[in-house]
């Protein structure tokens, strides 16, 4: 099974299902408001876990009108098909 905790792990499947817990703004000690997001994508040739996570951050930022620097992925899971 691939090591999806390593950002350099290549994505080799034709499709990838993902789920992520995302926090807006800086993460602080204690409770942080978060949002669960999920989707499916078709990885480009040469895509890695890190490039998929960067895409998720930019997608979330664009859809919520916030800077990418204000997006933190707290938890994620991936499944290739």
OpenMM code with the backbone's topology and positions (N, CA, C; nanometers):
from openmm import Vec3, app, unit

residues = "UNK UNK UNK UNK UNK UNK UNK UNK UNK UNK UNK UNK UNK UNK UNK UNK UNK UNK UNK UNK UNK UNK UNK UNK UNK UNK UNK UNK UNK UNK UNK UNK UNK UNK UNK UNK UNK UNK UNK UNK UNK UNK UNK UNK UNK UNK UNK UNK UNK UNK UNK UNK UNK UNK UNK UNK UNK UNK UNK UNK UNK UNK UNK UNK UNK UNK UNK UNK UNK UNK UNK UNK UNK UNK UNK UNK UNK UNK UNK UNK UNK".split()
positions = [
    Vec3(0.0850, -0.1176, 0.0000),
    Vec3(0.0000, 0.0000, 0.0000),
    Vec3(0.0899, 0.1244, 0.0000),
    Vec3(0.0569, 0.2220, -0.0816),
    Vec3(0.1394, 0.3441, -0.0887),
    Vec3(0.1380, 0.4219, 0.0426),
    Vec3(0.2449, 0.4938, 0.0671),
    Vec3(0.2584, 0.5775, 0.1868),
    Vec3(0.2058, 0.7176, 0.1549),
    Vec3(0.0767, 0.7391, 0.1781),
    Vec3(0.0159, 0.8681, 0.1454),
    Vec3(0.0541, 0.9779, 0.2445),
    Vec3(0.1280, 0.9450, 0.3496),
    Vec3(0.1759, 1.0490, 0.4408),
    Vec3(0.3018, 1.1164, 0.3863),
    Vec3(0.3629, 1.0574, 0.2852),
    Vec3(0.4836, 1.1127, 0.2229),
    Vec3(0.4426, 1.1984, 0.1032),
    Vec3(0.4706, 1.3290, 0.1038),
    Vec3(0.4290, 1.4153, -0.0076),
    Vec3(0.4950, 1.3799, -0.1408),
    Vec3(0.6037, 1.3029, -0.1382),
    Vec3(0.6711, 1.2642, -0.2624),
    Vec3(0.6159, 1.1357, -0.3235),
    Vec3(0.5200, 1.0718, -0.2573),
    Vec3(0.4623, 0.9482, -0.3097),
    Vec3(0.3866, 0.9775, -0.4386),
    Vec3(0.4202, 0.9071, -0.5472),
    Vec3(0.3497, 0.9305, -0.6734),
    Vec3(0.2073, 0.8746, -0.6692),
    Vec3(0.1179, 0.9425, -0.7388),
    Vec3(-0.0191, 0.8946, -0.7552),
    Vec3(-0.0243, 0.8204, -0.8880),
    Vec3(-0.0571, 0.6924, -0.8828),
    Vec3(-0.0506, 0.6100, -1.0033),
    Vec3(-0.1869, 0.5665, -1.0541),
    Vec3(-0.2921, 0.5879, -0.9762),
    Vec3(-0.4257, 0.5475, -1.0184),
    Vec3(-0.4839, 0.6428, -1.1218),
    Vec3(-0.5874, 0.5962, -1.1893),
    Vec3(-0.6550, 0.6817, -1.2882),
    Vec3(-0.7407, 0.7875, -1.2214),
    Vec3(-0.7927, 0.7534, -1.1041),
    Vec3(-0.8742, 0.8479, -1.0270),
    Vec3(-0.8320, 0.8415, -0.8822),
    Vec3(-0.8598, 0.9487, -0.8113),
    Vec3(-0.8231, 0.9557, -0.6699),
    Vec3(-0.9392, 1.0192, -0.5937),
    Vec3(-0.9911, 0.9465, -0.4958),
    Vec3(-1.0914, 1.0026, -0.4050),
    Vec3(-1.0168, 1.0622, -0.2869),
    Vec3(-1.0581, 1.1812, -0.2445),
    Vec3(-0.9909, 1.2454, -0.1320),
    Vec3(-1.0927, 1.3023, -0.0346),
    Vec3(-1.0517, 1.3085, 0.0909),
    Vec3(-1.1278, 1.3735, 0.1967),
    Vec3(-1.0291, 1.4550, 0.2776),
    Vec3(-1.0717, 1.5724, 0.3213),
    Vec3(-0.9813, 1.6581, 0.3984),
    Vec3(-1.0597, 1.7385, 0.5017),
    Vec3(-0.9957, 1.7606, 0.6151),
    Vec3(-1.0456, 1.8528, 0.7164),
    Vec3(-0.9631, 1.9796, 0.7022),
    Vec3(-1.0301, 2.0900, 0.6722),
    Vec3(-0.9615, 2.2148, 0.6394),
    Vec3(-0.9970, 2.3226, 0.7411),
    Vec3(-0.8948, 2.3987, 0.7808),
    Vec3(-0.9109, 2.5107, 0.8738),
    Vec3(-0.8748, 2.6386, 0.8003),
    Vec3(-0.9574, 2.7415, 0.8168),
    Vec3(-0.9270, 2.8737, 0.7607),
    Vec3(-0.8442, 2.9529, 0.8598),
    Vec3(-0.7439, 3.0224, 0.8093),
    Vec3(-0.6619, 3.1080, 0.8941),
    Vec3(-0.5607, 3.0285, 0.9741),
    Vec3(-0.4861, 3.0985, 1.0584),
    Vec3(-0.3830, 3.0301, 1.1365),
    Vec3(-0.4444, 2.9344, 1.2386),
    Vec3(-0.3795, 2.8216, 1.2578),
    Vec3(-0.4251, 2.7234, 1.3556),
    Vec3(-0.3773, 2.7684, 1.4931),
    Vec3(-0.4690, 2.7685, 1.5876),
    Vec3(-0.4380, 2.8123, 1.7236),
    Vec3(-0.4577, 2.6967, 1.8207),
    Vec3(-0.4010, 2.7115, 1.9381),
    Vec3(-0.4212, 2.6130, 2.0433),
    Vec3(-0.5695, 2.6083, 2.0779),
    Vec3(-0.6231, 2.4908, 2.0980),
    Vec3(-0.7628, 2.4758, 2.1339),
    Vec3(-0.8486, 2.4453, 2.0126),
    Vec3(-0.9730, 2.4855, 2.0192),
    Vec3(-1.0685, 2.4574, 1.9121),
    Vec3(-1.0437, 2.5486, 1.7922),
    Vec3(-1.0449, 2.4894, 1.6740),
    Vec3(-1.0321, 2.5638, 1.5494),
    Vec3(-1.1501, 2.5268, 1.4609),
    Vec3(-1.2254, 2.6260, 1.4109),
    Vec3(-1.3365, 2.5927, 1.3225),
    Vec3(-1.2829, 2.5250, 1.1970),
    Vec3(-1.3452, 2.4147, 1.1600),
    Vec3(-1.2970, 2.3403, 1.0440),
    Vec3(-1.4134, 2.3015, 0.9540),
    Vec3(-1.3797, 2.2561, 0.8363),
    Vec3(-1.4793, 2.2134, 0.7394),
    Vec3(-1.4313, 2.0846, 0.6746),
    Vec3(-1.5221, 1.9893, 0.6593),
    Vec3(-1.4916, 1.8642, 0.5902),
    Vec3(-1.5196, 1.8830, 0.4417),
    Vec3(-1.4253, 1.8434, 0.3594),
    Vec3(-1.4411, 1.8514, 0.2146),
    Vec3(-1.4034, 1.7172, 0.1548),
    Vec3(-1.4614, 1.6863, 0.0400),
    Vec3(-1.4302, 1.5605, -0.0279),
    Vec3(-1.4479, 1.5796, -0.1770),
    Vec3(-1.3799, 1.4964, -0.2529),
    Vec3(-1.3925, 1.5043, -0.3973),
    Vec3(-1.3206, 1.3907, -0.4663),
    Vec3(-1.3272, 1.3941, -0.5972),
    Vec3(-1.2601, 1.2976, -0.6836),
    Vec3(-1.1847, 1.3756, -0.7885),
    Vec3(-1.0659, 1.3293, -0.8223),
    Vec3(-0.9889, 1.3974, -0.9256),
    Vec3(-0.9168, 1.2951, -1.0122),
    Vec3(-0.8717, 1.3414, -1.1263),
    Vec3(-0.7892, 1.2617, -1.2164),
    Vec3(-0.6488, 1.3192, -1.2100),
    Vec3(-0.5561, 1.2490, -1.1446),
    Vec3(-0.4201, 1.3027, -1.1309),
    Vec3(-0.3506, 1.3165, -1.2662),
    Vec3(-0.2756, 1.4236, -1.2812),
    Vec3(-0.1949, 1.4427, -1.4014),
    Vec3(-0.0747, 1.3495, -1.3956),
    Vec3(-0.0160, 1.3182, -1.5102),
    Vec3(0.1063, 1.2365, -1.5085),
    Vec3(0.2130, 1.3031, -1.4216),
    Vec3(0.2761, 1.2248, -1.3364),
    Vec3(0.3794, 1.2772, -1.2477),
    Vec3(0.3273, 1.3373, -1.1190),
    Vec3(0.1953, 1.3336, -1.0977),
    Vec3(0.1374, 1.3917, -0.9761),
    Vec3(0.1832, 1.3142, -0.8528),
    Vec3(0.1968, 1.3870, -0.7433),
    Vec3(0.2345, 1.3280, -0.6147),
    Vec3(0.1303, 1.3660, -0.5099),
    Vec3(0.1418, 1.3058, -0.3940),
    Vec3(0.0535, 1.3419, -0.2830),
    Vec3(0.0663, 1.4912, -0.2539),
    Vec3(0.1887, 1.5421, -0.2548),
    Vec3(0.2111, 1.6843, -0.2275),
    Vec3(0.1445, 1.7753, -0.3287),
    Vec3(0.1503, 1.7383, -0.4569),
    Vec3(0.0867, 1.8234, -0.5587),
    Vec3(-0.0651, 1.8175, -0.5466),
    Vec3(-0.1199, 1.7027, -0.5074),
    Vec3(-0.2645, 1.6935, -0.4857),
    Vec3(-0.3064, 1.7792, -0.3667),
    Vec3(-0.2299, 1.7757, -0.2579),
    Vec3(-0.2630, 1.8585, -0.1414),
    Vec3(-0.2545, 2.0072, -0.1747),
    Vec3(-0.1561, 2.0461, -0.2552),
    Vec3(-0.1451, 2.1865, -0.2981),
    Vec3(-0.2667, 2.2251, -0.3818),
    Vec3(-0.3115, 2.1341, -0.4686),
    Vec3(-0.4299, 2.1614, -0.5504),
    Vec3(-0.5538, 2.1758, -0.4618),
    Vec3(-0.5687, 2.0886, -0.3615),
    Vec3(-0.6839, 2.0973, -0.2707),
    Vec3(-0.6847, 2.2327, -0.1997),
    Vec3(-0.5686, 2.2770, -0.1517),
    Vec3(-0.5601, 2.4071, -0.0848),
    Vec3(-0.5992, 2.5205, -0.1786),
    Vec3(-0.5493, 2.5188, -0.3017),
    Vec3(-0.5823, 2.6275, -0.3949),
    Vec3(-0.7292, 2.6218, -0.4358),
    Vec3(-0.7838, 2.5017, -0.4540),
    Vec3(-0.9257, 2.4857, -0.4870),
    Vec3(-1.0123, 2.5438, -0.3749),
    Vec3(-0.9815, 2.5094, -0.2507),
    Vec3(-1.0587, 2.5579, -0.1366),
    Vec3(-1.0492, 2.7100, -0.1256),
    Vec3(-0.9283, 2.7626, -0.1407),
    Vec3(-0.9083, 2.9077, -0.1316),
    Vec3(-0.9884, 2.9806, -0.2390),
    Vec3(-0.9834, 2.9298, -0.3615),
    Vec3(-1.0554, 2.9941, -0.4722),
    Vec3(-1.2058, 2.9917, -0.4484),
    Vec3(-1.2592, 2.8788, -0.4033),
    Vec3(-1.4033, 2.8670, -0.3818),
    Vec3(-1.4536, 2.9448, -0.2606),
    Vec3(-1.3627, 2.9836, -0.1724),
    Vec3(-1.4027, 3.0578, -0.0526),
    Vec3(-1.3503, 3.2003, -0.0508),
    Vec3(-1.2839, 3.2426, -0.1583),
    Vec3(-1.2376, 3.3806, -0.1694),
    Vec3(-1.1356, 3.4207, -0.0645),
    Vec3(-1.0468, 3.3287, -0.0303),
    Vec3(-0.9439, 3.3585, 0.0693),
    Vec3(-0.8066, 3.3255, 0.0109),
    Vec3(-0.7007, 3.3816, 0.0670),
    Vec3(-0.5665, 3.3488, 0.0181),
    Vec3(-0.5294, 3.2036, 0.0509),
    Vec3(-0.4513, 3.1426, -0.0363),
    Vec3(-0.4050, 3.0053, -0.0130),
    Vec3(-0.3288, 2.9958, 0.1189),
    Vec3(-0.2595, 3.1027, 0.1549),
    Vec3(-0.1826, 3.1019, 0.2801),
    Vec3(-0.2720, 3.0919, 0.4036),
    Vec3(-0.4023, 3.1165, 0.3885),
    Vec3(-0.4965, 3.1058, 0.5004),
    Vec3(-0.5649, 2.9693, 0.5075),
    Vec3(-0.5188, 2.8731, 0.4282),
    Vec3(-0.5792, 2.7397, 0.4252),
    Vec3(-0.4814, 2.6396, 0.4862),
    Vec3(-0.5297, 2.5634, 0.5839),
    Vec3(-0.4492, 2.4579, 0.6454),
    Vec3(-0.5255, 2.3267, 0.6364),
    Vec3(-0.4616, 2.2243, 0.5834),
    Vec3(-0.5208, 2.0907, 0.5813),
    Vec3(-0.4777, 2.0208, 0.7099),
    Vec3(-0.5747, 1.9951, 0.7967),
    Vec3(-0.5451, 1.9327, 0.9263),
    Vec3(-0.5357, 1.7807, 0.9157),
    Vec3(-0.6172, 1.7234, 0.8287),
    Vec3(-0.6225, 1.5781, 0.8142),
    Vec3(-0.6684, 1.5488, 0.6727),
    Vec3(-0.6180, 1.4408, 0.6163),
    Vec3(-0.6637, 1.4017, 0.4834),
    Vec3(-0.6540, 1.2509, 0.4666),
    Vec3(-0.7318, 1.2003, 0.3725),
    Vec3(-0.7201, 1.0601, 0.3335),
    Vec3(-0.7363, 1.0534, 0.1825),
    Vec3(-0.6665, 0.9591, 0.1224),
    Vec3(-0.6687, 0.9405, -0.0225),
    Vec3(-0.6966, 0.7947, -0.0540),
    Vec3(-0.7649, 0.7730, -0.1654),
    Vec3(-0.7862, 0.6371, -0.2149),
    Vec3(-0.7785, 0.6410, -0.3664),
    Vec3(-0.6859, 0.5654, -0.4207),
    Vec3(-0.6704, 0.5609, -0.5660),
    Vec3(-0.7569, 0.4492, -0.6232),
    Vec3(-0.8057, 0.4733, -0.7442),
    Vec3(-0.8884, 0.3735, -0.8139),
    Vec3(-0.8240, 0.3391, -0.9456),
] * unit.nanometer
topology = app.Topology()
chain = topology.addChain("A")
for resn in residues:
    res = topology.addResidue(resn, chain)
    for name in ("N", "CA", "C"):
        topology.addAtom(name, app.Element.getBySymbol(name[0]), res)
